[in-house]
């Protein structure tokens, strides 16, 4: 028998059925304070409304957002978000493992810089090398 994924002892069906107040009580203090603060933000309110409309119509559609600090709610299970990393929108699929965390945790804003070899003029000795 395959192991069922759970969050705080609840499976996806039970988690999707709880209210926002019950969910808030299950969060850790940092996420609970953040959710309390961000729930007043009009951008977050718009994101919650947009997510509920998309979930009713077509859950496969990507919801683009720049609200990286948004706490992932249980009502968003199965939705796809396009989270802005400063250059482009990266896709985040919401699963039960990601509930209670922030959208921005799953999209990195920086990447590793890979330098190539030194070019002409990079060192003092290459100053005297003709270009042709």
Residue pairs with C-beta under 8 A, 6 or more apart in sequence:
4 11
5 11
5 12
5 95
5 96
5 97
6 96
7 15
7 74
7 96
7 97
7 99
7 100
8 26
10 18
11 96
12 77
12 96
15 23
15 74
15 77
15 96
15 99
16 74
16 75
16 77
18 26
18 74
20 73
23 73
23 74
24 32
24 35
24 36
25 32
26 100
27 35
27 71
27 100
28 100
31 71
31 100
31 101
34 69
34 71
34 102
35 71
38 44
38 67
38 69
38 70
38 71
39 45
41 67
43 66
43 67
44 67
44 70
47 63
47 65
47 67
47 70
48 73
50 63
51 63
51 73
51 75
51 76
51 79
52 75
54 61
54 63
54 79
55 75
55 76
55 78
55 79
59 78
59 79
59 80
60 80
61 80
62 80
62 81
62 82
62 89
62 91
63 79
63 80
63 81
63 82
64 81
64 82
64 84
64 89
65 81
65 82
65 83
65 84
65 103
66 83
66 84
67 103
68 83
68 84
68 102
68 103
68 104
68 107
69 102
69 103
69 104
70 102
70 103
71 100
71 101
71 102
72 94
72 98
72 99
72 100
72 101
72 102
72 103
73 99
74 99
76 94
77 94
77 95
77 96
77 99
78 94
79 93
79 94
80 91
80 92
80 93
80 94
81 91
81 92
81 94
81 103
82 89
82 90
82 91
82 92
83 89
83 90
83 91
83 92
83 103
83 104
83 106
83 107
84 90
84 107
85 107
85 108
85 109
86 109
90 106
90 107
92 98
92 103
92 106
92 107
98 106
118 126
120 126
120 129
120 131
121 127
